[in-house]
Amino acid sequence: MAPMSLFSVSFDAPTPRKAATKLTEYEWTGALPFIIVHIIPFGAFWTGTKWQDWAVCIALYWLRMFGVTGFYHRYFAHRTFKTSRLVQFLMAFWAETSSQRGAIWWAAEHRTHHKFSDLDGDPHDSRRGFFYSHMGWIFDYNGETDYRKVRDLAKYPELVLLNKLWFLPPTVLGVVIFLTMGWSGLFIAFGLSTVLLWHGTFTINSLSHMFGNQRFDAKDASRNNFWLALVTMGEGWHNNHHYYMTSTRQGFYWWEVDVTYYMLTLMSWLGLVWELREPPARVYADAKLGFGKSSTLTGASHLEEPNAEPAE
């Protein structure tokens, strides 16, 4: 057997993982860093804060949210547009400063979510309640990456390396913030923005399957929610997305605010990304008919394969 390296992947099925059914069975040891980051912002009561801490906190929330929504989600998980190999790597690094594990892991888990949305096998099945779908699932023994589901990404050794060393980007960002802004910057600009970013992102797994309206019959509990769309730069149009997941645009109508799509459009004007995908006319026709009952696109069993063409 060839020796494994940081660039190696295995396309074998991961070892069946233990499934937590009660609080005492969660992987609480692995949750320790998560808990510590939630405590870090309280250090500001000791140091005090500067206006710069709050300004950078707000900026890092939105800039890293774009890394999650535009690239973790719309690029790596669904491949709804194309980009160069360099931009692919740089945006994977930036997205990983969110400390939501590696880009390849994130994509594999999300593709599984769409395949089994609100069914057995969904990593963050909303039927198990708010706590589990919001953050409990993260500690339910799911740290391994199932490379079988992301073969299109696993062929890039630099992404594999980043996926395995996913803790480095947030560490680098935290060190830079500390060196340039001191302790108060670490507590607020980095720590608080990270906590807010986590929970903003997690609302799509939890609240977007609980509150809002359903334009389409996506065969799951996904919902459109204006307020969550504001918090997550457009991800709140979740029912739209679950009905037609290969569209870069998730706010299907002009009044559905989708800041991630606007920023990706700007990047396309600069030549950094291209071939952004729109929902086809038949999707809009289904919306007019009500709940998309005329289309064969509905349901988790109709998951479309991501655009697997290599980055250029």
C-alpha positions, 0 to 999 in steps of 0.5 A: 500500500502506498504511503498516505500524504497530506495530498492523498485521498481515499474514495472508500466509504468512511467508517460508519460513524456513531450517531448521537441520539441524546446530549450525552452521546455528542462528541463534546471533546471536539466541541471544546474549540467551538465553545472556547470561541463563544467565550472569547468575546467576553474578554472585551469586558477586561480590555475595553474596545475601540471603534475599529474593533467593531468596524472590522467585526462587521466587515469580517462578518460580511466578507467571510459570509460571502466566502461561505455563500458564494464559494463554499455553497454556490461554487464548491457544493453546486458548481453553479459558475466557473472560475480559475484555479488560482481564484478557486484556491484563494477563495477556498482559503478565504472561505475557510477563515470562517472556521467551518471546516474544509471546502471539500468537507463542506461541499460533501456534507451539503451535497448529502443534505440536498440528496436526503433533505429532511429525510434519513441521511440528511446531515442536519435533518430539521425533523430532529429539531432546532438544536440538532439542525442548527449546530448539534449535527456538527458534533455528531461524529461527522468530521471525516470527508466523504471524497466519493461525493466530491471527486470533482474537487478531490483532484486538486491537491491544493484543495485537498491540503487546505481541506485537511489543514482547514484550521490554518486559515482561521488561525492565520486570520486570528494572528493577523488581527491580534498583531495589528489590533491587539487583544480587543481586536482578537476578542471583538473583530475576530472572536465575535464576528466568527460567532455571529458568522457561525450562527448566521450561516447555521440559520439556513440549516435550521430556521430556513426549514422551519419559518417562511413560505414555500413557492415550490414543492421541493419535497422537503421543508425548505422555505423562503425567508426575507429576513434570513436572506438579509442576514445571509446575503441571499441564502434565505431564498432557500425554497427557491434554491432547493427547487433548482439548486444549480442556479447561481442566483437564489433570489429568483425575482428582482425584489428577492435581495441576493447580495451574494449574487450581486457580488458574484456578478461584479466578479464576473464583470472583472473576469474573475468568475464566469458563466453564472447560471440563472434559473430557466424559464420553466422554473418561473412557469412552475412558480406561476402555476403554484408550487411547481407541480408541473415540473420534473425537477422537484424532489431530492431524488432529482439532485443534479450533478454539479458542473464538474468541469475543471477550473481553468 
